[in-house]
Amino acid sequence: MKSFGSKELIKCLKELGFKPNSQNATSHLKFSVPDGIKINAGDRDFIMIQTNRREFDPHARTRQEQDMLRK
């Protein structure tokens, strides 16, 4: 799988319709799920992304992809 960093991931989330929430004094961004997406009971209605990463490790990439696919 091709590696990616936080800039690429944020761009991808915005293109998919995720909406960034304002965050202060943190190294993470919170993205709300696009409107019209049904969330299963027990799942979060947002995704947290760590910023300022040039490349995510393979485990983090897999976890983030699974998070996006569940939404």
Order of alpha helices (4+ residues) and beta strands (2+ residues): alpha-beta-beta-beta-alpha
